[in-house]
Amino acid sequence: MRAYIETFGCTFNKGDSEIMAGILSKKGIRVVDTIKDADLIIINTCYVKHPTEHKVINRIKKVQELYPSKPLIVTGCMVEIDPEKLEKIAPRASWIGPHKIHKIYEAAKGTIVGERIKETGPYPIKKAEMPRIRFNPHIHIIQLCEGCLGECRYCCTRFARGKLQSHAIEALKREAEQAIIEGCKELQLTAQDTAAYGRDIGENLPELLNQISSIEDDFRIRVGMMHPMNVLDILEDLIDAFKSEKIYKFLHLPVQSGNNRVLEDMGRGYTVEDFRYIVESFREEIPEMSIATDIIVGYPTEDEKAFQDTCKLLKEIKPNFIHLSKYKHRPRAPSSSLKELDFKVVKRRSKIIEKIKSEITIKDNMKLIGKSQKILIVEKGRKGGFIGRTNSYIPVITEKADPGSFLKVKINGATNTYLTATPIE
């Protein structure tokens, strides 16, 4: 039997797909690269944003239309968040919830002979100890924990991922060591909130980073998204851990709004001043630290003053990366009981933030032209060339390189999303 896995969403979801591929492969089911070569189709869904929901739904419909004779398994967050809609669009598909991916082989075996399998509900599983097939042989995804401690009123992901479940440092370090032995050069530490890691088992993120950084070899660690509320009480130790030369100087810290009243309405649990303090503390100790943040435009209680506060904060902080979302009601989220703002207002505000974003990033990137950088080449570009990352995690495209290697380059060009460079002989 041959299976094809298509993945939507975050790094954590990619990790789930790699685990499912590993389980299937170990049981003798070959995972193929193209849907045409497959006997079984698996679509691993994301449901965090409204545009992603539409992409997922349209893809599920299209796959059933194009390949009506091929059995389908739907996995991921949609299974737990919106089962009614899934039942409507895919009445014959099998389901595997995020906490049941260890059942993928049994589901595949049943689905291929015409059974309809449904495996849902919470179930703590040790993903750190599961087999996996890496989709990029140079990058290993480490899922530190699953679930979160937050109660954000706009979020539906927490209904799929549940409460916090952390893996022990010892198990995660073993996983990292094995990945390095097998030739990986980048470790991507991921979770719904990496700053919450270990709160349920008496451990914490700085301790974990120190342990993984102590592994001998030349590799890089990318630390995933952190909730500001959970950064505050580990801040000093976290900054010290980030000083390791093996950790990318990259902090993903979503602020969502620059207005304290809106943050309170969102249920975020921190203030704008808390966010600013974290950013300033990192930059003071690690000047080359790049900051990524997330913004939600058009939250139902965001008035014009609150929006202008967000614009002001971005212009002051000047994040190197800004991920922008237009607010839209999500299934089961408490904020869905509020009246949405007029779409024209949300669209106008979104364009303003996009302009601010472009102005910040192009200026930052232009400053690097003419400078030398040591980059880690992580993959071949889809449109040619090779993609690497600077120590601050800024993407660099160069024409000649070997994926999985470090390369010294001179930056010769910049856009608002990436740099271009030539190797230094």
KOLVEXDREN-545066 format. One line per field, with one value per residue (C-alpha): x, z, y; residue number from 1; residue in three letters. Coordinates in pm, 1 decimal. Example, Ala and Ser with C-alpha at 12.3 -4.5 7.8 and 13.67 -1.06 7.14 Angstrom:
BEGIN
c1	[1230.0 / 1367.0] .
c3	[780.0 / 714.0] .
c2	[-450.0 / -106.0] .
resi	[1 / 2] .
resn	[ALA / SER] .
//
This chain:
BEGIN
c1	[0.0 / 115.5 / 2.1 / 26.0 / 28.3 / -59.2 / -1.6 / -150.4 / -41.5 / 235.7 / 566.0 / 395.4 / 149.8 / 438.8 / 587.1 / 262.4 / 274.5 / 634.8 / 532.1 / 241.2 / 477.6 / 721.4 / 453.8 / 316.6 / 662.1 / 756.9 / 443.9 / 525.8 / 314.7 / 521.1 / 476.6 / 492.2 / 557.8 / 270.9 / -101.3 / -130.5 / 98.9 / -99.7 / -358.1 / -458.4 / -475.5 / -416.7 / -491.5 / -353.6 / -560.5 / -503.9 / -795.2 / -633.1 / -741.5 / -1043.3 / -842.1 / -672.2 / -1010.7 / -1124.4 / -807.1 / -850.7 / -1220.4 / -1162.2 / -874.2 / -1076.2 / -1357.2 / -1116.7 / -933.5 / -1261.9 / -1369.3 / -1041.9 / -979.3 / -1323.0 / -1196.8 / -906.9 / -984.3 / -934.5 / -827.4 / -862.0 / -635.8 / -539.9 / -723.2 / -1037.7 / -1134.8 / -1177.1 / -1280.1 / -1545.1 / -1664.8 / -2008.1 / -1860.5 / -1618.5 / -1905.4 / -2088.0 / -1800.7 / -1643.2 / -1915.5 / -1709.2 / -1367.4 / -1203.3 / -1093.8 / -787.3 / -770.8 / -439.4 / -405.1 / -469.9 / -200.3 / -46.2 / -355.3 / -278.6 / -174.1 / -492.9 / -695.5 / -512.9 / -560.0 / -932.9 / -997.3 / -832.5 / -1080.3 / -1385.1 / -1426.9 / -1486.8 / -1259.1 / -1302.4 / -1034.8 / -1089.3 / -1064.3 / -781.4 / -510.5 / -159.7 / 101.0 / 481.1 / 557.6 / 925.0 / 959.3 / 768.5 / 924.4 / 925.6 / 1031.2 / 1181.2 / 1047.5 / 1368.8 / 1666.5 / 1859.0 / 1585.5 / 1449.5 / 1126.1 / 1113.5 / 765.8 / 839.8 / 485.3 / 128.3 / -158.1 / -135.4 / -209.5 / -387.0 / -753.5 / -740.7 / -1097.8 / -1044.7 / -862.5 / -1007.5 / -678.7 / -689.0 / -1005.9 / -807.0 / -475.2 / -605.9 / -421.7 / -45.0 / 143.0 / 522.7 / 788.8 / 1077.0 / 1404.2 / 1588.2 / 1370.0 / 1391.2 / 1769.4 / 1798.0 / 1581.1 / 1803.5 / 2122.7 / 1990.6 / 1889.7 / 2239.8 / 2395.7 / 2174.5 / 2307.1 / 2048.4 / 2184.9 / 1877.0 / 1655.4 / 1314.5 / 1170.7 / 795.8 / 480.6 / 159.3 / 359.9 / 726.1 / 746.3 / 491.0 / 716.7 / 762.2 / 514.4 / 320.4 / 624.3 / 846.2 / 1087.3 / 1130.4 / 1242.3 / 1578.3 / 1685.3 / 1590.2 / 1776.3 / 2089.7 / 2078.2 / 2028.8 / 2290.8 / 2543.5 / 2534.3 / 2867.9 / 2853.0 / 2788.4 / 2413.1 / 2144.0 / 1831.5 / 1521.6 / 1288.2 / 919.7 / 644.2 / 626.7 / 329.1 / 452.3 / 259.1 / 474.4 / 803.6 / 796.7 / 886.6 / 1167.6 / 1299.1 / 1644.8 / 1729.3 / 1580.2 / 1800.4 / 2107.9 / 2014.9 / 1969.6 / 2329.1 / 2447.5 / 2603.7 / 2391.9 / 2059.1 / 1927.4 / 1887.9 / 1518.8 / 1231.4 / 872.5 / 662.8 / 303.2 / 164.4 / -166.4 / -261.3 / -88.7 / -380.4 / -419.6 / -799.7 / -808.3 / -547.9 / -768.7 / -1073.3 / -872.2 / -782.7 / -410.0 / -295.0 / -20.4 / 8.5 / 175.2 / 430.4 / 510.3 / 566.8 / 788.1 / 989.5 / 1059.2 / 1170.7 / 1391.1 / 1547.5 / 1644.0 / 1779.0 / 1983.9 / 2160.5 / 2161.4 / 2170.4 / 2144.2 / 1818.2 / 1546.2 / 1187.7 / 886.1 / 539.6 / 177.2 / -96.5 / -472.6 / -640.9 / -1009.5 / -1080.3 / -1448.6 / -1361.3 / -1077.2 / -1177.7 / -973.6 / -769.3 / -678.6 / -573.1 / -355.8 / -195.6 / -98.2 / 52.9 / 245.2 / 382.8 / 504.4 / 678.0 / 849.1 / 949.7 / 1024.9 / 984.0 / 1189.1 / 895.6 / 524.5 / 260.0 / -72.0 / -422.3 / -761.8 / -998.8 / -1272.5 / -1492.3 / -1360.6 / -1574.3 / -1639.5 / -1424.7 / -1589.8 / -1520.7 / -1752.4 / -2046.6 / -1934.4 / -2029.0 / -1756.7 / -1632.1 / -1720.0 / -1495.5 / -1398.7 / -1265.8 / -1065.2 / -928.1 / -819.9 / -644.1 / -475.5 / -330.7 / -192.1 / -14.9 / 119.9 / 270.9 / 430.5 / 562.5 / 722.9 / 883.1 / 1038.6 / 1169.2 / 1315.6 / 1510.2 / 1643.5 / 1743.3 / 1909.6 / 2143.3 / 2294.7 / 2399.7 / 2777.5 / 2818.1 / 2953.2 / 2734.9 / 2774.4 / 2453.7 / 2315.5 / 2179.3 / 1854.8 / 1691.2 / 1674.7 / 1451.7 / 1131.2 / 1217.2 / 1586.6 / 1889.0 / 1932.0 / 1781.8 / 1992.4 / 1943.4 / 2158.1 / 2230.4 / 1924.8 / 1713.6 / 1674.1 / 1633.4 / 1913.0 / 1903.3 / 2228.4 / 2285.5 / 2541.7 / 2537.6 / 2501.2 / 2192.9 / 2292.0 / 2616.0 / 2736.6 / 2845.8 / 3013.7 / 2847.9 / 2845.1 / 2499.3 / 2446.3 / 2071.2 / 1764.9 / 1387.1 / 1131.6 / 1121.1 / 1469.3 / 1832.9 / 2043.6 / 2413.0 / 2718.8 / 2958.1 / 3290.8 / 3571.2] .
c3	[0.0 / -77.2 / 115.9 / 36.7 / 319.2 / 258.0 / 545.4 / 626.2 / 900.4 / 1152.3 / 1222.7 / 1494.9 / 1239.8 / 1006.1 / 1298.0 / 1333.5 / 962.9 / 994.2 / 1282.9 / 1083.6 / 791.1 / 1025.6 / 1175.1 / 833.7 / 691.7 / 987.3 / 923.3 / 555.7 / 400.2 / 161.8 / 185.5 / -164.6 / -284.3 / -530.4 / -482.6 / -816.3 / -695.5 / -375.6 / -285.9 / 22.8 / 79.3 / 418.5 / 464.3 / 788.1 / 858.0 / 1024.3 / 1146.9 / 1327.5 / 1080.2 / 857.9 / 528.9 / 623.2 / 699.3 / 346.6 / 190.8 / 386.9 / 300.5 / -68.4 / -81.2 / 82.3 / -167.3 / -463.1 / -366.6 / -341.5 / -677.5 / -854.1 / -686.5 / -592.2 / -578.4 / -341.5 / 31.9 / 237.0 / 598.6 / 747.6 / 1044.0 / 1244.6 / 1421.7 / 1205.7 / 1329.0 / 1687.1 / 1622.0 / 1350.1 / 1313.6 / 1187.4 / 887.7 / 822.3 / 824.0 / 570.2 / 322.7 / 362.8 / 469.1 / 373.3 / 503.7 / 811.9 / 1094.3 / 1317.4 / 1587.0 / 1688.6 / 1998.7 / 1807.8 / 1539.6 / 1691.7 / 1548.5 / 1188.9 / 1077.4 / 1207.2 / 1043.7 / 713.7 / 719.4 / 786.3 / 549.4 / 254.3 / 276.6 / 300.6 / 674.9 / 814.7 / 1113.9 / 1368.9 / 1634.8 / 1834.2 / 2184.8 / 2427.9 / 2490.9 / 2619.7 / 2385.4 / 2392.4 / 2055.6 / 2145.3 / 2131.9 / 1807.5 / 1472.4 / 1205.6 / 849.5 / 804.9 / 502.3 / 505.4 / 601.9 / 738.8 / 976.0 / 1278.2 / 1439.5 / 1817.6 / 1970.3 / 2323.3 / 2451.8 / 2328.8 / 2440.9 / 2627.1 / 2950.8 / 2784.1 / 2740.5 / 2446.1 / 2355.4 / 1977.7 / 1959.3 / 1853.0 / 1841.0 / 2217.0 / 2168.3 / 1946.9 / 2133.2 / 2491.6 / 2813.4 / 2844.3 / 2818.1 / 2826.7 / 2747.2 / 2990.5 / 2917.1 / 2918.0 / 2638.6 / 2429.9 / 2462.8 / 2349.1 / 2049.3 / 1964.5 / 2001.8 / 1769.0 / 1509.4 / 1515.9 / 1481.0 / 1175.4 / 1012.0 / 1099.2 / 1119.6 / 1235.7 / 1528.5 / 1524.9 / 1876.7 / 1844.5 / 2057.1 / 2078.6 / 2331.8 / 2386.5 / 2690.1 / 2869.9 / 2832.5 / 3150.3 / 3372.2 / 3420.0 / 3504.6 / 3705.2 / 3422.7 / 3203.9 / 2863.2 / 2965.5 / 3126.0 / 2808.0 / 2582.9 / 2795.0 / 2774.3 / 2397.0 / 2339.5 / 2529.4 / 2259.3 / 2076.1 / 1703.5 / 1484.7 / 1447.7 / 1504.0 / 1722.4 / 1624.0 / 1915.2 / 1822.1 / 1932.4 / 2294.9 / 2478.1 / 2646.2 / 2964.0 / 3014.8 / 2919.9 / 3201.3 / 3491.7 / 3302.0 / 3121.9 / 3275.5 / 3239.2 / 2889.1 / 2770.7 / 2913.8 / 2732.2 / 2402.4 / 2422.1 / 2307.9 / 1960.6 / 1864.5 / 1911.3 / 1636.0 / 1764.6 / 1678.5 / 1917.4 / 1805.4 / 2052.7 / 1940.1 / 2077.9 / 1878.2 / 1969.8 / 2085.4 / 2309.3 / 2666.7 / 2663.5 / 2351.2 / 2500.0 / 2806.6 / 2584.8 / 2400.0 / 2728.6 / 2660.6 / 3022.1 / 2966.5 / 2884.5 / 2604.4 / 2863.5 / 2941.7 / 2572.2 / 2531.0 / 2840.8 / 2706.6 / 2366.7 / 2515.4 / 2763.5 / 2484.3 / 2258.1 / 2539.5 / 2610.7 / 2252.5 / 2005.9 / 1694.9 / 1818.6 / 1553.8 / 1671.5 / 1508.2 / 1624.0 / 1531.2 / 1488.9 / 1473.3 / 1290.3 / 1345.9 / 1674.8 / 1751.0 / 2028.8 / 1836.7 / 1778.0 / 1576.7 / 1878.4 / 1962.4 / 1603.0 / 1605.6 / 1929.0 / 1741.8 / 1456.4 / 1707.3 / 1887.6 / 1563.6 / 1457.0 / 1797.8 / 1831.0 / 1459.0 / 1455.3 / 1189.6 / 1105.9 / 1134.6 / 1082.3 / 1011.7 / 1045.6 / 980.6 / 1263.4 / 1180.2 / 1413.9 / 1483.4 / 1583.9 / 1961.4 / 2039.8 / 2298.6 / 2086.7 / 1820.4 / 2025.5 / 1949.1 / 1638.8 / 1373.9 / 1245.8 / 893.8 / 646.8 / 470.9 / 800.1 / 866.6 / 511.4 / 536.2 / 867.4 / 729.4 / 436.8 / 675.8 / 883.7 / 566.1 / 464.5 / 806.7 / 788.8 / 447.8 / 548.1 / 858.8 / 699.8 / 384.1 / 591.1 / 821.8 / 536.0 / 336.1 / 630.1 / 574.1 / 212.4 / 177.5 / 503.1 / 545.8 / 711.2 / 804.8 / 699.8 / 735.1 / 405.8 / 486.8 / 151.4 / -222.5 / -329.9 / -519.8 / -778.1 / -796.2 / -581.0 / -221.4 / 99.2 / 406.5 / 735.8 / 904.5 / 1274.9 / 1323.6 / 1115.4 / 816.6 / 493.6 / 237.1 / -121.1 / -289.2 / -624.5 / -524.5 / -199.7 / -41.6 / 179.0 / 532.7 / 525.1 / 663.1 / 409.6 / 439.8 / 207.6 / 122.9 / 113.8 / -223.1 / -229.3 / -11.4 / -35.7 / 243.0 / 290.7 / 215.2 / 131.2 / -165.3 / -139.8 / -310.9 / -150.1 / -23.4 / -163.3] .
c2	[0.0 / 354.1 / 661.6 / 1032.7 / 1289.7 / 1654.2 / 1896.0 / 2235.3 / 2472.6 / 2510.1 / 2336.1 / 2131.3 / 1994.5 / 1908.7 / 1715.8 / 1519.7 / 1435.1 / 1316.8 / 1090.6 / 945.4 / 885.7 / 711.5 / 485.5 / 390.0 / 323.3 / 104.0 / -103.1 / -151.4 / 125.1 / 335.5 / 712.6 / 863.3 / 1218.1 / 1254.0 / 1202.0 / 1021.4 / 741.6 / 683.6 / 419.4 / 620.3 / 998.2 / 1163.4 / 1535.1 / 1679.6 / 1989.9 / 2326.4 / 2537.7 / 2830.6 / 3101.8 / 3154.6 / 3165.9 / 2837.5 / 2681.9 / 2768.8 / 2626.2 / 2303.1 / 2264.9 / 2339.5 / 2093.0 / 1813.7 / 1871.6 / 1886.1 / 1567.6 / 1376.2 / 1515.9 / 1431.1 / 1094.4 / 954.3 / 596.2 / 666.2 / 632.2 / 949.0 / 1004.6 / 1353.5 / 1428.4 / 1736.1 / 2015.9 / 2030.1 / 1683.5 / 1807.8 / 2168.6 / 2137.1 / 1774.4 / 1884.1 / 2063.9 / 1779.1 / 1529.5 / 1744.7 / 1782.7 / 1436.7 / 1190.4 / 883.9 / 990.4 / 842.3 / 1075.1 / 1084.6 / 1354.7 / 1520.1 / 1300.6 / 979.0 / 988.8 / 675.5 / 497.5 / 597.6 / 248.8 / 84.7 / 363.5 / 319.5 / -56.0 / -23.2 / 266.7 / 95.9 / -194.8 / 31.1 / 81.2 / 428.8 / 481.1 / 760.6 / 807.3 / 1126.8 / 1266.0 / 1344.0 / 1090.5 / 1178.7 / 1030.7 / 1036.9 / 1191.9 / 1231.9 / 852.8 / 789.4 / 696.5 / 965.4 / 1033.2 / 1379.6 / 1563.6 / 1768.8 / 1547.2 / 1845.9 / 1967.1 / 1782.9 / 1898.2 / 1852.8 / 1879.8 / 1999.7 / 1990.7 / 1993.9 / 2215.2 / 2543.2 / 2727.8 / 3018.2 / 3100.4 / 3340.0 / 3426.1 / 3421.5 / 3086.4 / 2751.4 / 2556.4 / 2493.9 / 2287.8 / 2051.7 / 2043.5 / 2055.6 / 2129.9 / 2137.8 / 1806.0 / 1834.9 / 1576.9 / 1528.5 / 1708.8 / 1376.8 / 1236.1 / 1554.6 / 1570.8 / 1207.0 / 1291.7 / 1589.6 / 1383.9 / 1116.3 / 1375.6 / 1526.0 / 1179.4 / 1123.7 / 1440.6 / 1707.9 / 2061.4 / 2249.9 / 2159.5 / 2329.2 / 2337.4 / 2371.3 / 2382.6 / 2581.6 / 2786.6 / 2697.0 / 2931.4 / 2713.1 / 2409.5 / 2208.7 / 2396.4 / 2073.6 / 1857.3 / 2092.0 / 2179.5 / 2487.7 / 2609.7 / 2765.3 / 2434.9 / 2248.2 / 2493.1 / 2464.8 / 2085.3 / 2072.7 / 2346.1 / 2131.9 / 1862.2 / 1857.9 / 1945.9 / 2247.9 / 2289.7 / 2549.9 / 2559.4 / 2754.9 / 2819.4 / 2848.1 / 3083.3 / 3201.8 / 3353.7 / 3677.1 / 3591.4 / 3281.1 / 3447.6 / 3702.4 / 3472.5 / 3292.6 / 3600.7 / 3632.8 / 3263.0 / 3255.6 / 3543.0 / 3368.4 / 3046.0 / 3233.9 / 3357.0 / 3013.0 / 3033.9 / 2732.3 / 2912.3 / 3138.7 / 3493.7 / 3485.3 / 3550.3 / 3480.4 / 3677.8 / 3749.7 / 4076.3 / 4064.0 / 4424.6 / 4741.9 / 4838.9 / 4711.1 / 4715.7 / 4497.6 / 4262.9 / 4225.5 / 4162.8 / 3897.5 / 3725.8 / 3747.3 / 3795.6 / 4056.6 / 4426.3 / 4620.4 / 4730.2 / 4364.5 / 4293.6 / 4600.8 / 4505.4 / 4154.0 / 4286.1 / 4558.1 / 4312.7 / 4071.1 / 4345.7 / 4498.9 / 4168.3 / 4032.3 / 4327.3 / 4107.2 / 3948.4 / 3955.2 / 3987.0 / 3823.3 / 3917.1 / 3844.2 / 4103.8 / 4049.1 / 4335.5 / 4405.2 / 4228.7 / 4307.5 / 4556.8 / 4726.6 / 5089.9 / 5340.1 / 5450.6 / 5088.5 / 5030.5 / 5343.7 / 5216.0 / 4898.9 / 5102.7 / 5313.4 / 5006.7 / 4849.4 / 5171.0 / 5190.0 / 4823.9 / 4771.0 / 4389.0 / 4210.6 / 3983.6 / 4069.6 / 3799.5 / 3966.7 / 3818.2 / 3971.4 / 3881.7 / 3633.0 / 3429.9 / 3080.5 / 2779.3 / 2754.9 / 3061.7 / 3293.3 / 3602.8 / 3461.5 / 3589.9 / 3946.5 / 4143.2 / 4145.8 / 4480.4 / 4590.7 / 4407.5 / 4732.5 / 4868.6 / 4551.8 / 4549.9 / 4915.6 / 4856.0 / 4547.5 / 4744.5 / 5004.8 / 4737.8 / 4574.3 / 4908.1 / 4954.0 / 4598.4 / 4649.5 / 4978.8 / 4824.7 / 4505.1 / 4660.8 / 4916.3 / 4644.6 / 4417.1 / 4697.5 / 4759.1 / 4414.4 / 4475.1 / 4446.8 / 4257.4 / 3904.2 / 3641.1 / 3276.6 / 3105.7 / 2755.5 / 2623.6 / 2441.8 / 2364.2 / 2411.2 / 2698.0 / 2622.7 / 2888.5 / 2805.9 / 2871.8 / 2763.9 / 2900.9 / 2965.1 / 3146.7 / 3408.3 / 3385.6 / 3612.2 / 3371.8 / 3605.2 / 3404.3 / 3432.1 / 3305.7 / 3207.9 / 3040.0 / 2776.3 / 2578.9 / 2236.8 / 2187.1 / 2093.8 / 2293.1 / 2624.3 / 2883.3 / 3222.5 / 3473.4 / 3842.6 / 4002.8 / 4173.7 / 4240.7 / 4281.5 / 4273.3 / 4313.1 / 3934.0 / 3796.8 / 3870.3 / 3760.2 / 3673.3 / 3531.2 / 3281.5 / 3411.9 / 3199.7] .
resi	[1 / 2 / 3 / 4 / 5 / 6 / 7 / 8 / 9 / 10 / 11 / 12 / 13 / 14 / 15 / 16 / 17 / 18 / 19 / 20 / 21 / 22 / 23 / 24 / 25 / 26 / 27 / 28 / 29 / 30 / 31 / 32 / 33 / 34 / 35 / 36 / 37 / 38 / 39 / 40 / 41 / 42 / 43 / 44 / 45 / 46 / 47 / 48 / 49 / 50 / 51 / 52 / 53 / 54 / 55 / 56 / 57 / 58 / 59 / 60 / 61 / 62 / 63 / 64 / 65 / 66 / 67 / 68 / 69 / 70 / 71 / 72 / 73 / 74 / 75 / 76 / 77 / 78 / 79 / 80 / 81 / 82 / 83 / 84 / 85 / 86 / 87 / 88 / 89 / 90 / 91 / 92 / 93 / 94 / 95 / 96 / 97 / 98 / 99 / 100 / 101 / 102 / 103 / 104 / 105 / 106 / 107 / 108 / 109 / 110 / 111 / 112 / 113 / 114 / 115 / 116 / 117 / 118 / 119 / 120 / 121 / 122 / 123 / 124 / 125 / 126 / 127 / 128 / 129 / 130 / 131 / 132 / 133 / 134 / 135 / 136 / 137 / 138 / 139 / 140 / 141 / 142 / 143 / 144 / 145 / 146 / 147 / 148 / 149 / 150 / 151 / 152 / 153 / 154 / 155 / 156 / 157 / 158 / 159 / 160 / 161 / 162 / 163 / 164 / 165 / 166 / 167 / 168 / 169 / 170 / 171 / 172 / 173 / 174 / 175 / 176 / 177 / 178 / 179 / 180 / 181 / 182 / 183 / 184 / 185 / 186 / 187 / 188 / 189 / 190 / 191 / 192 / 193 / 194 / 195 / 196 / 197 / 198 / 199 / 200 / 201 / 202 / 203 / 204 / 205 / 206 / 207 / 208 / 209 / 210 / 211 / 212 / 213 / 214 / 215 / 216 / 217 / 218 / 219 / 220 / 221 / 222 / 223 / 224 / 225 / 226 / 227 / 228 / 229 / 230 / 231 / 232 / 233 / 234 / 235 / 236 / 237 / 238 / 239 / 240 / 241 / 242 / 243 / 244 / 245 / 246 / 247 / 248 / 249 / 250 / 251 / 252 / 253 / 254 / 255 / 256 / 257 / 258 / 259 / 260 / 261 / 262 / 263 / 264 / 265 / 266 / 267 / 268 / 269 / 270 / 271 / 272 / 273 / 274 / 275 / 276 / 277 / 278 / 279 / 280 / 281 / 282 / 283 / 284 / 285 / 286 / 287 / 288 / 289 / 290 / 291 / 292 / 293 / 294 / 295 / 296 / 297 / 298 / 299 / 300 / 301 / 302 / 303 / 304 / 305 / 306 / 307 / 308 / 309 / 310 / 311 / 312 / 313 / 314 / 315 / 316 / 317 / 318 / 319 / 320 / 321 / 322 / 323 / 324 / 325 / 326 / 327 / 328 / 329 / 330 / 331 / 332 / 333 / 334 / 335 / 336 / 337 / 338 / 339 / 340 / 341 / 342 / 343 / 344 / 345 / 346 / 347 / 348 / 349 / 350 / 351 / 352 / 353 / 354 / 355 / 356 / 357 / 358 / 359 / 360 / 361 / 362 / 363 / 364 / 365 / 366 / 367 / 368 / 369 / 370 / 371 / 372 / 373 / 374 / 375 / 376 / 377 / 378 / 379 / 380 / 381 / 382 / 383 / 384 / 385 / 386 / 387 / 388 / 389 / 390 / 391 / 392 / 393 / 394 / 395 / 396 / 397 / 398 / 399 / 400 / 401 / 402 / 403 / 404 / 405 / 406 / 407 / 408 / 409 / 410 / 411 / 412 / 413 / 414 / 415 / 416 / 417 / 418 / 419 / 420 / 421 / 422 / 423 / 424 / 425] .
resn	[MET / ARG / ALA / TYR / ILE / GLU / THR / PHE / GLY / CYS / THR / PHE / ASN / LYS / GLY / ASP / SER / GLU / ILE / MET / ALA / GLY / ILE / LEU / SER / LYS / LYS / GLY / ILE / ARG / VAL / VAL / ASP / THR / ILE / LYS / ASP / ALA / ASP / LEU / ILE / ILE / ILE / ASN / THR / CYS / TYR / VAL / LYS / HIS / PRO / THR / GLU / HIS / LYS / VAL / ILE / ASN / ARG / ILE / LYS / LYS / VAL / GLN / GLU / LEU / TYR / PRO / SER / LYS / PRO / LEU / ILE / VAL / THR / GLY / CYS / MET / VAL / GLU / ILE / ASP / PRO / GLU / LYS / LEU / GLU / LYS / ILE / ALA / PRO / ARG / ALA / SER / TRP / ILE / GLY / PRO / HIS / LYS / ILE / HIS / LYS / ILE / TYR / GLU / ALA / ALA / LYS / GLY / THR / ILE / VAL / GLY / GLU / ARG / ILE / LYS / GLU / THR / GLY / PRO / TYR / PRO / ILE / LYS / LYS / ALA / GLU / MET / PRO / ARG / ILE / ARG / PHE / ASN / PRO / HIS / ILE / HIS / ILE / ILE / GLN / LEU / CYS / GLU / GLY / CYS / LEU / GLY / GLU / CYS / ARG / TYR / CYS / CYS / THR / ARG / PHE / ALA / ARG / GLY / LYS / LEU / GLN / SER / HIS / ALA / ILE / GLU / ALA / LEU / LYS / ARG / GLU / ALA / GLU / GLN / ALA / ILE / ILE / GLU / GLY / CYS / LYS / GLU / LEU / GLN / LEU / THR / ALA / GLN / ASP / THR / ALA / ALA / TYR / GLY / ARG / ASP / ILE / GLY / GLU / ASN / LEU / PRO / GLU / LEU / LEU / ASN / GLN / ILE / SER / SER / ILE / GLU / ASP / ASP / PHE / ARG / ILE / ARG / VAL / GLY / MET / MET / HIS / PRO / MET / ASN / VAL / LEU / ASP / ILE / LEU / GLU / ASP / LEU / ILE / ASP / ALA / PHE / LYS / SER / GLU / LYS / ILE / TYR / LYS / PHE / LEU / HIS / LEU / PRO / VAL / GLN / SER / GLY / ASN / ASN / ARG / VAL / LEU / GLU / ASP / MET / GLY / ARG / GLY / TYR / THR / VAL / GLU / ASP / PHE / ARG / TYR / ILE / VAL / GLU / SER / PHE / ARG / GLU / GLU / ILE / PRO / GLU / MET / SER / ILE / ALA / THR / ASP / ILE / ILE / VAL / GLY / TYR / PRO / THR / GLU / ASP / GLU / LYS / ALA / PHE / GLN / ASP / THR / CYS / LYS / LEU / LEU / LYS / GLU / ILE / LYS / PRO / ASN / PHE / ILE / HIS / LEU / SER / LYS / TYR / LYS / HIS / ARG / PRO / ARG / ALA / PRO / SER / SER / SER / LEU / LYS / GLU / LEU / ASP / PHE / LYS / VAL / VAL / LYS / ARG / ARG / SER / LYS / ILE / ILE / GLU / LYS / ILE / LYS / SER / GLU / ILE / THR / ILE / LYS / ASP / ASN / MET / LYS / LEU / ILE / GLY / LYS / SER / GLN / LYS / ILE / LEU / ILE / VAL / GLU / LYS / GLY / ARG / LYS / GLY / GLY / PHE / ILE / GLY / ARG / THR / ASN / SER / TYR / ILE / PRO / VAL / ILE / THR / GLU / LYS / ALA / ASP / PRO / GLY / SER / PHE / LEU / LYS / VAL / LYS / ILE / ASN / GLY / ALA / THR / ASN / THR / TYR / LEU / THR / ALA / THR / PRO / ILE / GLU] .
//
